[in-house]
Amino acid sequence: MTGALHTRVLDAHAAALAAVLRGPRGLRDDVVAEVRDGLHDAAAAHRAAGLGDVEAAERAVAEFGSVAELAPQFQDELTTAQARRTALVVVVLFPALLLGWDLLWAAGVGWPSSPSPVVGVLARGQDVASAVITGAGLVLLAATLRRGIRPRPLAAATAAVALLGTTACVATAVVMNLVNGPATAAMLASSPLAGLAFAVTAVLAGTVATSSVRTPRLVRARHS
């Protein structure tokens, strides 16, 4: 009975920590599993030294620290990991979308008529915005690999870059296709590949937006 009780004491401490941590699920589970294993190892060492099961468990918990003491340290790690994930999504997907559409235009999938000057300006602006956002993403990605970087401001900056970049590029694309409405309709009617490209673009833009929205939640996380 005491063995089961000491196990519950250790597992309850790890579960309490898991309940307050926010971040990528896989890494969060790994962190909690590491803490749980460490608690059990420490308790086993105390039992080997002659302590009873429950006393050994309580000693291990005391040595590891309370949830309020442990959570900020691990939350910083998880926040940096989420910022790194968001920056990586930006660095990969923005150039991929730009390259993908360029390849489609080169393959002959595009508007059947020359776009208006307004659309041309918007298209160039979108290319520049994509390049700037990708560059900012690279800087932020590199920052997540450095020691001593404050995770919360870094995560906030990464989320802002991802969300602003997605908003700007999606809004520009919508305006371009509305301005060039008849040509866009003709392109979609004549090429199933164009419709697929729009669908893939929407999914990838949603991926960036989702990652950027998750990141501020970690920035706002508080522990008592």
HELIX and SHEET records of a PDB file:
HELIX    1   1 THR A    2  VAL A   20  1                                  19    
HELIX    2   2 ARG A   25  ALA A   48  1                                  24    
HELIX    3   3 ASP A   53  PHE A   64  1                                  12    
HELIX    4   4 VAL A   67  ALA A  106  1                                  40    
HELIX    5   5 PRO A  117  THR A  144  1                                  28    
HELIX    6   6 PRO A  151  VAL A  179  1                                  29    
HELIX    7   7 GLY A  181  SER A  190  1                                  10    
HELIX    8   8 PRO A  192  VAL A  219  1                                  28    
END                                                                             
